[in-house]
Amino acid sequence: MNLSELPAISNHVSELLVLTRKEGTSAGELAQVILKDLSLTNKVLQVVNSAYYSRGVPITTIERAVTALGLKTIGELAVTVSLLEDFLKSGVEKEGISKLLTLSLLSAHLCKTIAQRKRLLITPEEAYICALLHELGRIIIFIYLPHVHRRIEMAAEGGCSEENMARLMLKGLSYAEVGMEIARFWNFSETIISAMTTNPEPLDKSASSDLYLQHLALFGNRFTRLVVAKQDFSALLSEYSDLLQLDRQEPLEILLKTSETAGGISGIVHYGLTRLKVRSRLFWALDACNRQAVA
């Protein structure tokens, strides 16, 4: 894989990520970065006026969009739209890409909502971005080395360790390590890079914000994948229920609410939600929870 062949998103995405984390950034500053990219400008305005974000009053400028929804929300939105568009252009297998991107988006909203509700020692915006990019390595391998991705997934379905198979096929690298290397190439922050790990240090009440982000991004992505695959998530939820203050139904309800409106972000996500049968899988999981509670 030649890193120079990756989507040329590093400049404006990196600039947006820096601005959204910087204290005192103005709506005008953020708008100027987005306006450098005409396609991104049009996409952000389209999404802001969609059912997912619309507040009934048409928004025609990026600066008004920032004022209406807030700097952090627009920053998240711009990064999401940019990644969705660039990754879709880069791949051949559109259905598979849309599924992976949709899972990442659902995970990002789940983690953001958990961070908001539970008042964790991390900002909801960081939770969103770190969860969104957690599976960057998997997505990149799917797009650029689809035959390798297919062999790894087939081995995992047959009971092999996904990480061991990935290391065998990727010259000693895991999906997470591929994502980290690419994120460094794109000049992403160390906070985002470290949140891609699948083996964070143990989490306790005195943990740093970066360690919380690592665990939250890992939980959100694993939980979403298990639910959509109709696999048992009990062990994962038991592991994190105390530290994240979650009961069995709460993350399912958050994902269900997100799935009802997330399709408005792009046609890619709408298609992914449909192909993954997300809503029916969530209703199935909630029904299973209710049956266990009654029993």
N, C-alpha and C positions, 0 to 999 in steps of 0.2 A: 504494500500500500504506500502510495506517495502522498505525503501530507499536503503537498501543494495542490493536489487534485480535490481536496475537501472544499465544501462551499465557502465562498469568500465572505463570511459573515463576521469575521473577527473584529473589524474596525467599529462598525456602528453598534453591534451587540455589546462588545466590551465597553464602549463609551456609555451606552445606556445603563449597563450594570453598575459602572462606577458612579454615574450621576445619581442613580436611585438610592445608592448607599451613602452619598455625600450629604452632610448637614448643610442646609441653606440653599440647596439647588432650587432655582425658580422654575415656574411653568414655562417661561420663555426659553430658558436654557435647554430644557428637555425637548421642547417643541422643535428647536433649531436642529437638534441631532436627528430627530425623526424625519424632518423635512428634507434632509440631505438625500433621502431615498424615496423617490416618487412612488414606487410600488408599495413600500412599507406605509407611507402616508395614506394612500388610498385604502389599504387593507385595515389600518387602525380605525379610520373614519367609518368604514363599512361595519366593522365589528361594534364600535361604540354605539352605532345607531341600530344595531340588531336587537332582537328580543332579549338577549342575555344581559345587556347593559343599559338599554334605552330607558330613559325616564320620561318619555313622552314629548320631549322638545328636541327637534332635529339639531344636530351638532355638525357644523360645517368647517371648523378649523381645529387644528391640533391643540392650539393654546386653550381654546374653549373646552376641548375634551379633557385636558389636564385639569382645568379649573373645576369641571363638573364631577369628574370621577376621582381626582386626586393624583398626585405625582407618582406615588408608588404603584397604583393600579394601572396607570397608563404605561409605566415602565415595564411592568410584568407583561402586559398585553402586547406591547411592541416586541419584546423578546420572544414571546410565545409565537406570535404570528410570523416573525422572521424565521424562526427555526422550522416551523411547520412548512412554510413555503419553500425554503431552501432544501430541506431534506426531501420533500416530495419531488422536487425537480431533479434531484440527484439519483433517485432510484428508478428501477424498472418495474418492480413488483408493488404496484400502488396499494393493493389491499393489505398486504403485510405491513407496509410502512404506516398506513393509516391506523392499523390496529395498535402498533407499538406506540405511536405518537398519542393516540387516544388514552392508552393506559397511563402514559406519563402525565398527561394533562389531568386526568382524574386523580392520580396520586398527588399531584401538586395542589389541587384544591382541597383534598382531604387533609394534607399536612398543614396548609395555611389555616384551615378552619380549626383544627386541633390546637394550633399555636395560639389562635385568637381566644378560643373558649377556655383553655386551661391556663392561660397566662404563663406560658413557659418562658424561660430566660432567653428567648430568641424572638426576632421580629417575624410577624406573619409573612412579610415580603421575602425574607431570607428562606423561610420554610418552603415557600412556593417555588422559588428559583432552584433551590437545592434538590427538591423532590422532582421537579421538571427535568433536570439534567442528570439525575442519578443513574439512569440507564443509557447514557450517551454512548458508551462503548458498545452495548448490544445493538443499538440503532445503527451506528456506523458500520459494524460488521455485517449487519443485515443488508445494508445498502451497497457496500463496496465489495464484500466477500460473501455473497448469498449462499454459495455452495458450502462454505465453511460453516456458516450459521445453521444451515439445514442439517448438516452432520452432527453438530453439537446438540441441536434440539432433539433430533431422533435418538441420540444416545441417552439424553436426559429422560425422554419418554420411556425408554427401555429400562430405566432404573439406575443408570450411571450418574455419577456426580457431574452436574453441569460445569462446575468450576474446574474439576480435573480434566474433563474432556476439552474445555476451552483452552486450558494450558497446553494440552497435547497438540491441539490444532493450531494454536496461535503462538507457537515457539516460546512457551513458558508464561504467557500473559493470560490473565483472566479478562472477562468483559470489563470489569471495573478498572483494571489497570490500563486497558486500551483507552477507556474514556478519560482517565486522568491524564494520559500522555497527550491526547488531542486537546483537552482543556488547557493544558500548559502551552501548547502550540498556539492556541487562540488567546492566550494571555488572560484567562479567567482567574479570579481570585483564589487564593489557597483555601478559603472557606468553602467555596463551591467544589473545588477539586477534592478536598478531604471528605466531603459529604457523599462522594461516589463509592466509598469503601463498603465492602460487604462484611468486614470483620472489625468493627469498631471496638475500642476498649470498653470494659464494663461501665455501665451507666449507674450513677448514684445521685443522691440529692445535691451533692457538692460539685457536680460535673460542670465543665465549661460550656459556654453557649455553642461552640463548634462541635463538641461531643454530642450535645443534645440534637443538633442539626443532623449529624451523621446517623444517629439512631432513628430520628423521626423520618428522615428521607428513606432509610432502609425499611422501616416498618410500613410506611405509606405505600411504597412500591410493591413490597411483598404481599401485603394484605390485599391490595387491589388485584394483583395477578391471581392470587389464590381464589378470591371470590368469583372473578370472571371465568376462571377455569373450573368452577364448581368443586374446588378442593377444600379439604378441612383446614380451617384457619384457627382452630381452638388453641393449639400450642403457641402460635405466634401471639395471639391476643392475651393469653395467660402470661406470657413473658413480659409484655409491655403494659398490661392493664393498670398496674399500680403506679408506675412511673409516669405514664401519660394520662392517668386518671380516667380510663375508658371502661365503659361496660360493653357487653357483647353487641348490643344493637346500635350504639351511637355511631361508630364509623360506617356501618351499613346505611344508616339514615342520611349521613352526610353525603355519601357517594350517590345515593338515590336522588337527593335534591340536586346535586351537581349534574347528574346525567339528564335531568329534565330540561336543563337550559344550556348545557355546554355546547350542544350542536350549533348554537348561534355563533360560536367563535370562528368556525370555518366549515366549508363543505367536507374537508378532510375528516374533521372530528365527527361531524354528523354521520358520515359514511362509516367511520370506525365504530361508533356507538351501535349502529344498526348491525354491522357484521359480527360484532362481538356479543350481541344480544345482551347488552349490559343490564338493561332494566329488568328483563325477565330473570336474569341470574341473581340480581339483587333481591327481587321479590321472593325468589326461591330461598335465598339465605335468610331473609327476615322471617319467612314462614317456618324454616327449620329452627330458628332461635325461639320463636313463640311456642313451638311444639315442645322444645326442651324445657322451657320455663314452666309450662303447664305440667309436664311430667315430674 
